Amino acid sequence: MKVKSGFMLREIAGQAVVVPLGERVVEFNGIITLSESGAFLWNKMEEEVSENELVEHITGEYDIDPETARKDIREFIDSMRFRDLID
């Protein structure tokens, strides 16, 4: 999976915010702020990555067990798919 083109992660007033670009501005209504770990995952998903790779990345970066990481990552992915932000 990968973040769709036309979206960018920016820091605004100390918050990680997903910003639509170009034609995506018309398609995407709203704003999404991400937690530190959400921004970490977003950055990893700027390139094609599997769920297993995300689990490896996040467990290597944060003190979290693989089972909890997988559950949280699935929730994050579901949220991003619901908003049509990833392929």
matplotlib code that plots the C-alpha trace (Angstrom):
import matplotlib.pyplot as plt

x = [0.0, 1.0, -0.2, -2.0, -0.3, -1.7, -1.4, 1.4, 2.2, 3.1, 3.7, 1.4, 1.5, 3.3, 0.7, 1.2, -1.5, -2.4, -2.7, -4.3, -2.6, -3.8, -7.0, -7.1, -8.1, -11.5, -12.0, -10.9, -13.1, -11.6, -8.4, -6.6, -4.2, -2.0, -0.3, 3.4, 3.1, 0.5, 2.9, 5.7, 3.5, 2.5, 6.1, 6.8, 3.8, 5.1, 6.8, 5.1, 5.1, 3.3, 1.5, 4.3, 6.9, 5.0, 4.8, 8.6, 9.2, 6.9, 8.2, 11.7, 10.9, 8.5, 8.2, 5.2, 4.7, 4.0, 0.4, -0.6, 1.3, -0.5, -3.9, -3.2, -1.7, -4.8, -7.0, -4.8, -4.9, -8.7, -9.0, -6.8, -8.7, -12.0, -10.8, -9.4, -5.8, -4.0, -3.9]
y = [0.0, 3.5, 7.1, 8.4, 11.2, 14.6, 14.5, 15.8, 15.7, 19.1, 20.4, 23.3, 24.9, 21.8, 19.3, 16.8, 17.7, 15.9, 18.6, 18.0, 19.4, 20.3, 18.6, 16.8, 20.1, 19.8, 16.1, 16.1, 18.0, 18.4, 18.2, 15.3, 15.7, 12.8, 11.7, 11.3, 7.6, 8.3, 10.7, 8.1, 5.5, 8.1, 8.8, 5.1, 4.8, 7.4, 4.4, 1.1, -0.9, -3.9, -4.2, -6.5, -3.9, -1.3, -3.5, -4.0, -0.3, 0.8, -1.9, -0.8, 2.8, 2.6, 0.4, -1.7, -5.4, -6.7, -7.8, -4.4, -2.7, -4.8, -4.0, -0.2, -0.2, -2.0, 0.7, 3.4, 1.8, 1.4, 5.1, 6.1, 3.9, 5.3, 8.7, 7.4, 8.5, 5.3, 2.7]
z = [0.0, -0.6, 0.0, -3.1, -5.0, -4.4, -0.6, 1.6, 5.2, 6.7, 10.2, 11.1, 14.5, 15.9, 14.4, 11.6, 9.0, 5.8, 3.1, -0.3, -3.4, -6.9, -8.0, -4.6, -3.0, -4.8, -4.0, -0.4, 2.0, 5.5, 7.3, 9.0, 11.8, 12.7, 15.9, 16.0, 15.3, 12.5, 10.9, 11.2, 9.4, 6.8, 6.0, 5.6, 3.3, 0.9, -0.7, -1.4, 1.9, 3.3, 6.6, 7.8, 7.0, 8.8, 11.9, 11.7, 11.3, 14.2, 16.6, 15.8, 16.5, 19.5, 22.5, 21.4, 20.9, 17.4, 18.2, 19.4, 16.6, 14.0, 15.5, 15.6, 12.1, 10.7, 12.3, 10.8, 7.4, 7.6, 8.5, 5.6, 3.1, 4.4, 3.5, 0.1, 1.0, 0.1, -2.7]

ax = plt.figure().add_subplot(projection="3d")
ax.plot(x, y, z, "-o")
ax.set_aspect("equal")
plt.show()
